[in-house]
Amino acid sequence: MIKFHELNPKKFNFFVKYKTKLDISDADIAIVRNEKECYKELIVSYKTINENTYNIFIVDISGVEPIPLYRHESF
């Protein structure tokens, strides 16, 4: 996952990087935000093809630096 600067997209950095190099399918990305509670979360899910695992990542993106909140992997 890459964090892009809003005004200068050429300014970016990786905040989650995995080097498994496995093929994935059924990927889904969602953003959940609540203006009243002042939080914004990024939810990423995908299935790996060869290992048949389903992965879910939830990351808090409301602050300056993204904070991983939850990770789930099931077979």
N, CA, C and O atoms as a CHARMM CRD file, in Angstrom:
* protein
*
  300
    1    1 MET  N      0.83900  -1.15300   0.00000 PROA 1      0.00000
    2    1 MET  CA     0.00000   0.00000   0.00000 PROA 1      0.00000
    3    1 MET  C      0.89400   1.22800   0.00000 PROA 1      0.00000
    4    1 MET  O      1.93500   1.26400   0.65700 PROA 1      0.00000
    5    2 ILE  N      0.47100   2.21800  -0.74100 PROA 2      0.00000
    6    2 ILE  CA     1.27000   3.41400  -0.93500 PROA 2      0.00000
    7    2 ILE  C      0.49300   4.62800  -0.43900 PROA 2      0.00000
    8    2 ILE  O     -0.70800   4.75400  -0.68200 PROA 2      0.00000
    9    3 LYS  N      1.18700   5.51300   0.25500 PROA 3      0.00000
   10    3 LYS  CA     0.59800   6.78300   0.69800 PROA 3      0.00000
   11    3 LYS  C      1.03800   7.86300  -0.28200 PROA 3      0.00000
   12    3 LYS  O      2.23400   8.09400  -0.46000 PROA 3      0.00000
   13    4 PHE  N      0.06000   8.53300  -0.92500 PROA 4      0.00000
   14    4 PHE  CA     0.33400   9.61200  -1.86500 PROA 4      0.00000
   15    4 PHE  C      0.04300  10.95800  -1.21400 PROA 4      0.00000
   16    4 PHE  O     -0.88700  11.08800  -0.41700 PROA 4      0.00000
   17    5 HSD  N      0.84300  11.95000  -1.56000 PROA 5      0.00000
   18    5 HSD  CA     0.57900  13.30700  -1.12200 PROA 5      0.00000
   19    5 HSD  C     -0.54500  13.86900  -1.98300 PROA 5      0.00000
   20    5 HSD  O     -0.54400  13.67500  -3.19900 PROA 5      0.00000
   21    6 GLU  N     -1.49600  14.55700  -1.37900 PROA 6      0.00000
   22    6 GLU  CA    -2.69200  15.02900  -2.08800 PROA 6      0.00000
   23    6 GLU  C     -2.36400  16.03000  -3.19200 PROA 6      0.00000
   24    6 GLU  O     -2.91700  15.92700  -4.28700 PROA 6      0.00000
   25    7 LEU  N     -1.48600  16.98800  -2.93700 PROA 7      0.00000
   26    7 LEU  CA    -1.18400  18.02200  -3.92100 PROA 7      0.00000
   27    7 LEU  C     -0.03300  17.65900  -4.84800 PROA 7      0.00000
   28    7 LEU  O      0.05200  18.18500  -5.95800 PROA 7      0.00000
   29    8 ASN  N      0.84900  16.77200  -4.41500 PROA 8      0.00000
   30    8 ASN  CA     1.98100  16.36000  -5.23100 PROA 8      0.00000
   31    8 ASN  C      2.04000  14.83000  -5.27300 PROA 8      0.00000
   32    8 ASN  O      2.69200  14.21800  -4.42800 PROA 8      0.00000
   33    9 PRO  N      1.36600  14.20400  -6.25000 PROA 9      0.00000
   34    9 PRO  CA     1.32000  12.73700  -6.29500 PROA 9      0.00000
   35    9 PRO  C      2.67900  12.06900  -6.50600 PROA 9      0.00000
   36    9 PRO  O      2.82000  10.86800  -6.27200 PROA 9      0.00000
   37   10 LYS  N      3.67400  12.83300  -6.94500 PROA 10     0.00000
   38   10 LYS  CA     5.00400  12.25800  -7.12300 PROA 10     0.00000
   39   10 LYS  C      5.69800  12.05200  -5.77500 PROA 10     0.00000
   40   10 LYS  O      6.70400  11.34800  -5.69000 PROA 10     0.00000
   41   11 LYS  N      5.16200  12.66300  -4.73700 PROA 11     0.00000
   42   11 LYS  CA     5.69000  12.47900  -3.38000 PROA 11     0.00000
   43   11 LYS  C      4.89400  11.35400  -2.72000 PROA 11     0.00000
   44   11 LYS  O      3.73200  11.54200  -2.36000 PROA 11     0.00000
   45   12 PHE  N      5.51500  10.19100  -2.56100 PROA 12     0.00000
   46   12 PHE  CA     4.81400   9.02800  -2.01900 PROA 12     0.00000
   47   12 PHE  C      5.77500   8.17100  -1.20400 PROA 12     0.00000
   48   12 PHE  O      6.99400   8.30700  -1.31400 PROA 12     0.00000
   49   13 ASN  N      5.21200   7.29000  -0.38900 PROA 13     0.00000
   50   13 ASN  CA     6.00300   6.29400   0.32700 PROA 13     0.00000
   51   13 ASN  C      5.14100   5.07900   0.62100 PROA 13     0.00000
   52   13 ASN  O      3.91900   5.17900   0.73400 PROA 13     0.00000
   53   14 PHE  N      5.79500   3.92500   0.74300 PROA 14     0.00000
   54   14 PHE  CA     5.10600   2.68800   1.07500 PROA 14     0.00000
   55   14 PHE  C      4.87600   2.64300   2.57400 PROA 14     0.00000
   56   14 PHE  O      5.80100   2.89400   3.34600 PROA 14     0.00000
   57   15 PHE  N      3.64800   2.32600   3.00400 PROA 15     0.00000
   58   15 PHE  CA     3.43400   2.14900   4.43700 PROA 15     0.00000
   59   15 PHE  C      3.11200   0.71600   4.79000 PROA 15     0.00000
   60   15 PHE  O      3.16800   0.36100   5.96700 PROA 15     0.00000
   61   16 VAL  N      2.78000  -0.11600   3.83600 PROA 16     0.00000
   62   16 VAL  CA     2.68200  -1.56300   4.03900 PROA 16     0.00000
   63   16 VAL  C      3.25500  -2.19600   2.78100 PROA 16     0.00000
   64   16 VAL  O      2.79100  -1.92100   1.67400 PROA 16     0.00000
   65   17 LYS  N      4.26100  -3.04300   2.95000 PROA 17     0.00000
   66   17 LYS  CA     4.90100  -3.66800   1.80300 PROA 17     0.00000
   67   17 LYS  C      5.19200  -5.12700   2.13200 PROA 17     0.00000
   68   17 LYS  O      5.89500  -5.42600   3.09700 PROA 17     0.00000
   69   18 TYR  N      4.65300  -6.02400   1.33100 PROA 18     0.00000
   70   18 TYR  CA     4.87000  -7.45000   1.52500 PROA 18     0.00000
   71   18 TYR  C      5.61600  -7.99900   0.32100 PROA 18     0.00000
   72   18 TYR  O      5.32300  -7.62600  -0.81500 PROA 18     0.00000
   73   19 LYS  N      6.56600  -8.87000   0.55900 PROA 19     0.00000
   74   19 LYS  CA     7.41600  -9.39100  -0.50200 PROA 19     0.00000
   75   19 LYS  C      7.11500 -10.85200  -0.81000 PROA 19     0.00000
   76   19 LYS  O      8.02400 -11.60000  -1.17100 PROA 19     0.00000
   77   20 THR  N      5.86500 -11.27300  -0.67500 PROA 20     0.00000
   78   20 THR  CA     5.54600 -12.67600  -0.92200 PROA 20     0.00000
   79   20 THR  C      5.49500 -12.99800  -2.40600 PROA 20     0.00000
   80   20 THR  O      5.75500 -14.13600  -2.79700 PROA 20     0.00000
   81   21 LYS  N      5.16700 -12.02300  -3.23700 PROA 21     0.00000
   82   21 LYS  CA     5.08800 -12.17200  -4.69600 PROA 21     0.00000
   83   21 LYS  C      4.09500 -13.25200  -5.11900 PROA 21     0.00000
   84   21 LYS  O      4.29300 -13.91400  -6.13800 PROA 21     0.00000
   85   22 LEU  N      3.02800 -13.43000  -4.33800 PROA 22     0.00000
   86   22 LEU  CA     1.98400 -14.38300  -4.69200 PROA 22     0.00000
   87   22 LEU  C      0.92700 -13.69600  -5.54000 PROA 22     0.00000
   88   22 LEU  O      0.67800 -12.50100  -5.38300 PROA 22     0.00000
   89   23 ASP  N      0.31100 -14.44500  -6.43200 PROA 23     0.00000
   90   23 ASP  CA    -0.79500 -13.90900  -7.22100 PROA 23     0.00000
   91   23 ASP  C     -2.01900 -13.76700  -6.33200 PROA 23     0.00000
   92   23 ASP  O     -2.26600 -14.60000  -5.46000 PROA 23     0.00000
   93   24 ILE  N     -2.78900 -12.69700  -6.56300 PROA 24     0.00000
   94   24 ILE  CA    -3.99100 -12.47100  -5.77200 PROA 24     0.00000
   95   24 ILE  C     -5.19300 -12.33800  -6.69000 PROA 24     0.00000
   96   24 ILE  O     -5.05400 -12.08700  -7.88700 PROA 24     0.00000
   97   25 SER  N     -6.37300 -12.51000  -6.11400 PROA 25     0.00000
   98   25 SER  CA    -7.62900 -12.28800  -6.83400 PROA 25     0.00000
   99   25 SER  C     -8.66800 -11.80200  -5.83200 PROA 25     0.00000
  100   25 SER  O     -8.40800 -11.75800  -4.62900 PROA 25     0.00000
  101   26 ASP  N     -9.82600 -11.44400  -6.32500 PROA 26     0.00000
  102   26 ASP  CA   -10.94400 -10.97800  -5.49800 PROA 26     0.00000
  103   26 ASP  C    -10.52600  -9.86000  -4.54900 PROA 26     0.00000
  104   26 ASP  O    -10.90100  -9.86600  -3.37600 PROA 26     0.00000
  105   27 ALA  N     -9.75300  -8.90300  -5.05100 PROA 27     0.00000
  106   27 ALA  CA    -9.30100  -7.79100  -4.21500 PROA 27     0.00000
  107   27 ALA  C    -10.41700  -6.76200  -4.05300 PROA 27     0.00000
  108   27 ALA  O    -11.20600  -6.52900  -4.96800 PROA 27     0.00000
  109   28 ASP  N    -10.46500  -6.15800  -2.87600 PROA 28     0.00000
  110   28 ASP  CA   -11.46900  -5.14600  -2.58100 PROA 28     0.00000
  111   28 ASP  C    -10.84900  -4.09100  -1.67400 PROA 28     0.00000
  112   28 ASP  O    -10.10100  -4.41400  -0.75200 PROA 28     0.00000
  113   29 ILE  N    -11.16800  -2.81700  -1.94500 PROA 29     0.00000
  114   29 ILE  CA   -10.68200  -1.70100  -1.13600 PROA 29     0.00000
  115   29 ILE  C    -11.88000  -0.84200  -0.75600 PROA 29     0.00000
  116   29 ILE  O    -12.72100  -0.52800  -1.59800 PROA 29     0.00000
  117   30 ALA  N    -11.95100  -0.46200   0.52200 PROA 30     0.00000
  118   30 ALA  CA   -13.04000   0.39700   1.00000 PROA 30     0.00000
  119   30 ALA  C    -12.47300   1.40900   1.99300 PROA 30     0.00000
  120   30 ALA  O    -11.47400   1.15300   2.66500 PROA 30     0.00000
  121   31 ILE  N    -13.12600   2.54700   2.06600 PROA 31     0.00000
  122   31 ILE  CA   -12.76500   3.56900   3.04900 PROA 31     0.00000
  123   31 ILE  C    -13.98500   3.82200   3.91900 PROA 31     0.00000
  124   31 ILE  O    -15.07700   4.10100   3.42400 PROA 31     0.00000
  125   32 VAL  N    -13.77800   3.71900   5.22000 PROA 32     0.00000
  126   32 VAL  CA   -14.83900   3.98100   6.19100 PROA 32     0.00000
  127   32 VAL  C    -14.45900   5.26200   6.91400 PROA 32     0.00000
  128   32 VAL  O    -13.35800   5.37000   7.45600 PROA 32     0.00000
  129   33 ARG  N    -15.37200   6.24100   6.92600 PROA 33     0.00000
  130   33 ARG  CA   -15.06300   7.47700   7.63300 PROA 33     0.00000
  131   33 ARG  C    -16.25600   7.94100   8.45300 PROA 33     0.00000
  132   33 ARG  O    -17.41200   7.73900   8.08100 PROA 33     0.00000
  133   34 ASN  N    -15.94500   8.56200   9.56800 PROA 34     0.00000
  134   34 ASN  CA   -16.95900   9.11000  10.46400 PROA 34     0.00000
  135   34 ASN  C    -16.49100  10.50100  10.86800 PROA 34     0.00000
  136   34 ASN  O    -15.54800  10.64700  11.64500 PROA 34     0.00000
  137   35 GLU  N    -17.15400  11.51900  10.33600 PROA 35     0.00000
  138   35 GLU  CA   -16.76300  12.90200  10.61000 PROA 35     0.00000
  139   35 GLU  C    -16.97800  13.26300  12.07900 PROA 35     0.00000
  140   35 GLU  O    -16.20900  14.04100  12.64500 PROA 35     0.00000
  141   36 LYS  N    -18.01100  12.70700  12.69400 PROA 36     0.00000
  142   36 LYS  CA   -18.31700  13.01700  14.08900 PROA 36     0.00000
  143   36 LYS  C    -17.25400  12.48500  15.03900 PROA 36     0.00000
  144   36 LYS  O    -16.83200  13.18800  15.95700 PROA 36     0.00000
  145   37 GLU  N    -16.81800  11.24500  14.82300 PROA 37     0.00000
  146   37 GLU  CA   -15.80700  10.61100  15.66900 PROA 37     0.00000
  147   37 GLU  C    -14.38100  10.90900  15.19700 PROA 37     0.00000
  148   37 GLU  O    -13.41800  10.53300  15.86600 PROA 37     0.00000
  149   38 CYS  N    -14.24000  11.57800  14.05800 PROA 38     0.00000
  150   38 CYS  CA   -12.93800  11.97700  13.48100 PROA 38     0.00000
  151   38 CYS  C    -12.03000  10.78300  13.20600 PROA 38     0.00000
  152   38 CYS  O    -10.86400  10.78700  13.60100 PROA 38     0.00000
  153   39 TYR  N    -12.54900   9.77400  12.54100 PROA 39     0.00000
  154   39 TYR  CA   -11.67500   8.67300  12.12300 PROA 39     0.00000
  155   39 TYR  C    -11.93200   8.31400  10.67200 PROA 39     0.00000
  156   39 TYR  O    -13.02300   8.51800  10.13900 PROA 39     0.00000
  157   40 LYS  N    -10.89000   7.77100  10.04500 PROA 40     0.00000
  158   40 LYS  CA   -10.96300   7.31400   8.66600 PROA 40     0.00000
  159   40 LYS  C    -10.13200   6.04300   8.58000 PROA 40     0.00000
  160   40 LYS  O     -8.96300   6.03700   8.96500 PROA 40     0.00000
  161   41 GLU  N    -10.72700   4.96800   8.07800 PROA 41     0.00000
  162   41 GLU  CA   -10.04200   3.67900   7.99900 PROA 41     0.00000
  163   41 GLU  C    -10.05000   3.15700   6.57100 PROA 41     0.00000
  164   41 GLU  O    -11.03200   3.30300   5.84300 PROA 41     0.00000
  165   42 LEU  N     -8.95100   2.55500   6.19000 PROA 42     0.00000
  166   42 LEU  CA    -8.81100   1.90400   4.90000 PROA 42     0.00000
  167   42 LEU  C     -8.89900   0.40200   5.12800 PROA 42     0.00000
  168   42 LEU  O     -8.17500  -0.14900   5.95700 PROA 42     0.00000
  169   43 ILE  N     -9.78900  -0.26000   4.38900 PROA 43     0.00000
  170   43 ILE  CA    -9.97600  -1.70700   4.51500 PROA 43     0.00000
  171   43 ILE  C     -9.59800  -2.34900   3.18100 PROA 43     0.00000
  172   43 ILE  O    -10.16600  -2.02500   2.13800 PROA 43     0.00000
  173   44 VAL  N     -8.63700  -3.25800   3.23300 PROA 44     0.00000
  174   44 VAL  CA    -8.16200  -3.94700   2.03900 PROA 44     0.00000
  175   44 VAL  C     -8.31700  -5.44200   2.26800 PROA 44     0.00000
  176   44 VAL  O     -7.89200  -5.96300   3.29800 PROA 44     0.00000
  177   45 SER  N     -8.92500  -6.13100   1.30800 PROA 45     0.00000
  178   45 SER  CA    -9.06100  -7.58400   1.41000 PROA 45     0.00000
  179   45 SER  C     -8.72600  -8.21200   0.05700 PROA 45     0.00000
  180   45 SER  O     -8.96700  -7.62200  -0.99600 PROA 45     0.00000
  181   46 TYR  N     -8.17100  -9.41300   0.11000 PROA 46     0.00000
  182   46 TYR  CA    -7.84800 -10.14200  -1.11600 PROA 46     0.00000
  183   46 TYR  C     -7.67400 -11.62000  -0.80100 PROA 46     0.00000
  184   46 TYR  O     -7.53600 -12.01100   0.35800 PROA 46     0.00000
  185   47 LYS  N     -7.68400 -12.43300  -1.85000 PROA 47     0.00000
  186   47 LYS  CA    -7.47200 -13.87200  -1.73000 PROA 47     0.00000
  187   47 LYS  C     -6.22100 -14.23400  -2.51400 PROA 47     0.00000
  188   47 LYS  O     -6.06100 -13.81800  -3.66100 PROA 47     0.00000
  189   48 THR  N     -5.32700 -15.01600  -1.89400 PROA 48     0.00000
  190   48 THR  CA    -4.15400 -15.49600  -2.62600 PROA 48     0.00000
  191   48 THR  C     -4.54600 -16.74500  -3.40900 PROA 48     0.00000
  192   48 THR  O     -5.31200 -17.57900  -2.92500 PROA 48     0.00000
  193   49 ILE  N     -4.02400 -16.86200  -4.59700 PROA 49     0.00000
  194   49 ILE  CA    -4.46300 -17.92500  -5.50100 PROA 49     0.00000
  195   49 ILE  C     -3.86000 -19.28400  -5.13800 PROA 49     0.00000
  196   49 ILE  O     -4.60200 -20.25500  -4.99600 PROA 49     0.00000
  197   50 ASN  N     -2.55300 -19.38000  -4.98600 PROA 50     0.00000
  198   50 ASN  CA    -1.91800 -20.68700  -4.77100 PROA 50     0.00000
  199   50 ASN  C     -2.11100 -21.21900  -3.35400 PROA 50     0.00000
  200   50 ASN  O     -2.24200 -22.42700  -3.16200 PROA 50     0.00000
  201   51 GLU  N     -2.12900 -20.32900  -2.35900 PROA 51     0.00000
  202   51 GLU  CA    -2.26500 -20.77300  -0.97900 PROA 51     0.00000
  203   51 GLU  C     -3.71700 -20.84900  -0.51800 PROA 51     0.00000
  204   51 GLU  O     -4.00200 -21.43400   0.52600 PROA 51     0.00000
  205   52 ASN  N     -4.62900 -20.26900  -1.27600 PROA 52     0.00000
  206   52 ASN  CA    -6.05100 -20.23000  -0.93200 PROA 52     0.00000
  207   52 ASN  C     -6.29500 -19.63500   0.45700 PROA 52     0.00000
  208   52 ASN  O     -7.03800 -20.19800   1.26000 PROA 52     0.00000
  209   53 THR  N     -5.67000 -18.50900   0.72500 PROA 53     0.00000
  210   53 THR  CA    -5.91300 -17.79200   1.97500 PROA 53     0.00000
  211   53 THR  C     -6.62500 -16.49300   1.66900 PROA 53     0.00000
  212   53 THR  O     -6.43800 -15.91000   0.60100 PROA 53     0.00000
  213   54 TYR  N     -7.43800 -16.03900   2.60300 PROA 54     0.00000
  214   54 TYR  CA    -8.15000 -14.77800   2.47900 PROA 54     0.00000
  215   54 TYR  C     -7.58300 -13.82100   3.52400 PROA 54     0.00000
  216   54 TYR  O     -7.50100 -14.16600   4.70300 PROA 54     0.00000
  217   55 ASN  N     -7.19700 -12.63100   3.09900 PROA 55     0.00000
  218   55 ASN  CA    -6.52500 -11.67000   3.97000 PROA 55     0.00000
  219   55 ASN  C     -7.32000 -10.37500   4.05400 PROA 55     0.00000
  220   55 ASN  O     -7.85900  -9.89600   3.05700 PROA 55     0.00000
  221   56 ILE  N     -7.38500  -9.81900   5.25100 PROA 56     0.00000
  222   56 ILE  CA    -8.04400  -8.53500   5.48600 PROA 56     0.00000
  223   56 ILE  C     -7.09600  -7.65600   6.29500 PROA 56     0.00000
  224   56 ILE  O     -6.54200  -8.09200   7.30400 PROA 56     0.00000
  225   57 PHE  N     -6.91300  -6.41800   5.84600 PROA 57     0.00000
  226   57 PHE  CA    -6.10900  -5.42700   6.55400 PROA 57     0.00000
  227   57 PHE  C     -6.97600  -4.20800   6.81400 PROA 57     0.00000
  228   57 PHE  O     -7.68200  -3.74200   5.92000 PROA 57     0.00000
  229   58 ILE  N     -6.92700  -3.69100   8.03000 PROA 58     0.00000
  230   58 ILE  CA    -7.59800  -2.44300   8.36500 PROA 58     0.00000
  231   58 ILE  C     -6.53600  -1.48400   8.88100 PROA 58     0.00000
  232   58 ILE  O     -5.79100  -1.80300   9.80800 PROA 58     0.00000
  233   59 VAL  N     -6.47600  -0.29800   8.26600 PROA 59     0.00000
  234   59 VAL  CA    -5.44500   0.68000   8.58700 PROA 59     0.00000
  235   59 VAL  C     -6.11800   2.01100   8.90300 PROA 59     0.00000
  236   59 VAL  O     -6.99100   2.46200   8.16300 PROA 59     0.00000
  237   60 ASP  N     -5.70700   2.64000  10.01000 PROA 60     0.00000
  238   60 ASP  CA    -6.20300   3.96900  10.37200 PROA 60     0.00000
  239   60 ASP  C     -5.45400   4.99900   9.53700 PROA 60     0.00000
  240   60 ASP  O     -4.23900   5.13500   9.67600 PROA 60     0.00000
  241   61 ILE  N     -6.16000   5.72700   8.67200 PROA 61     0.00000
  242   61 ILE  CA    -5.52700   6.72100   7.81100 PROA 61     0.00000
  243   61 ILE  C     -5.96100   8.13800   8.17700 PROA 61     0.00000
  244   61 ILE  O     -5.82400   9.05100   7.36300 PROA 61     0.00000
  245   62 SER  N     -6.48000   8.33500   9.38700 PROA 62     0.00000
  246   62 SER  CA    -6.95400   9.66000   9.78600 PROA 62     0.00000
  247   62 SER  C     -5.81500  10.57900  10.21800 PROA 62     0.00000
  248   62 SER  O     -5.97000  11.79900  10.17400 PROA 62     0.00000
  249   63 GLY  N     -4.68500  10.03100  10.62900 PROA 63     0.00000
  250   63 GLY  CA    -3.56000  10.84600  11.07500 PROA 63     0.00000
  251   63 GLY  C     -2.54600  11.06900   9.98000 PROA 63     0.00000
  252   63 GLY  O     -2.78100  10.73900   8.81700 PROA 63     0.00000
  253   64 VAL  N     -1.42000  11.63000  10.36100 PROA 64     0.00000
  254   64 VAL  CA    -0.33900  11.89800   9.41100 PROA 64     0.00000
  255   64 VAL  C      0.28600  10.59400   8.92800 PROA 64     0.00000
  256   64 VAL  O      0.52500  10.42200   7.73300 PROA 64     0.00000
  257   65 GLU  N      0.54900   9.68200   9.84800 PROA 65     0.00000
  258   65 GLU  CA     1.11300   8.38500   9.49900 PROA 65     0.00000
  259   65 GLU  C      0.05100   7.29900   9.65300 PROA 65     0.00000
  260   65 GLU  O     -0.63800   7.26600  10.67200 PROA 65     0.00000
  261   66 PRO  N     -0.10000   6.40800   8.66700 PROA 66     0.00000
  262   66 PRO  CA    -1.05900   5.30300   8.76800 PROA 66     0.00000
  263   66 PRO  C     -0.67300   4.33400   9.87800 PROA 66     0.00000
  264   66 PRO  O      0.50100   4.01400  10.05900 PROA 66     0.00000
  265   67 ILE  N     -1.67500   3.87300  10.61500 PROA 67     0.00000
  266   67 ILE  CA    -1.45600   2.95000  11.73000 PROA 67     0.00000
  267   67 ILE  C     -2.23900   1.66400  11.46000 PROA 67     0.00000
  268   67 ILE  O     -3.46600   1.70600  11.36900 PROA 67     0.00000
  269   68 PRO  N     -1.55200   0.51500  11.32800 PROA 68     0.00000
  270   68 PRO  CA    -2.28100  -0.75200  11.15100 PROA 68     0.00000
  271   68 PRO  C     -3.09700  -1.07500  12.40000 PROA 68     0.00000
  272   68 PRO  O     -2.57100  -1.05000  13.51300 PROA 68     0.00000
  273   69 LEU  N     -4.37500  -1.37700  12.21500 PROA 69     0.00000
  274   69 LEU  CA    -5.25900  -1.68500  13.33800 PROA 69     0.00000
  275   69 LEU  C     -5.56100  -3.16800  13.45700 PROA 69     0.00000
  276   69 LEU  O     -5.67200  -3.69600  14.56400 PROA 69     0.00000
  277   70 TYR  N     -5.69400  -3.84500  12.31700 PROA 70     0.00000
  278   70 TYR  CA    -6.16500  -5.22600  12.35600 PROA 70     0.00000
  279   70 TYR  C     -5.64800  -5.96700  11.13800 PROA 70     0.00000
  280   70 TYR  O     -5.57700  -5.40500  10.04500 PROA 70     0.00000
  281   71 ARG  N     -5.28700  -7.23000  11.32400 PROA 71     0.00000
  282   71 ARG  CA    -4.88700  -8.09100  10.21700 PROA 71     0.00000
  283   71 ARG  C     -5.47300  -9.47700  10.47500 PROA 71     0.00000
  284   71 ARG  O     -5.35800 -10.02400  11.57200 PROA 71     0.00000
  285   72 HSD  N     -6.10300 -10.03000   9.43900 PROA 72     0.00000
  286   72 HSD  CA    -6.71700 -11.34700   9.55600 PROA 72     0.00000
  287   72 HSD  C     -6.31700 -12.18300   8.34700 PROA 72     0.00000
  288   72 HSD  O     -6.32400 -11.70000   7.21400 PROA 72     0.00000
  289   73 GLU  N     -5.97100 -13.43000   8.59800 PROA 73     0.00000
  290   73 GLU  CA    -5.65500 -14.37000   7.52300 PROA 73     0.00000
  291   73 GLU  C     -6.33400 -15.69000   7.85200 PROA 73     0.00000
  292   73 GLU  O     -6.13700 -16.24400   8.93400 PROA 73     0.00000
  293   74 SER  N     -7.13000 -16.18900   6.92200 PROA 74     0.00000
  294   74 SER  CA    -7.80900 -17.46700   7.15300 PROA 74     0.00000
  295   74 SER  C     -7.60600 -18.37900   5.95300 PROA 74     0.00000
  296   74 SER  O     -7.38500 -17.92100   4.83200 PROA 74     0.00000
  297   75 PHE  N     -7.68600 -19.67900   6.21200 PROA 75     0.00000
  298   75 PHE  CA    -7.49300 -20.68700   5.17200 PROA 75     0.00000
  299   75 PHE  C     -8.80700 -21.22900   4.69000 PROA 75     0.00000
  300   75 PHE  O     -8.83500 -22.09100   3.81100 PROA 75     0.00000
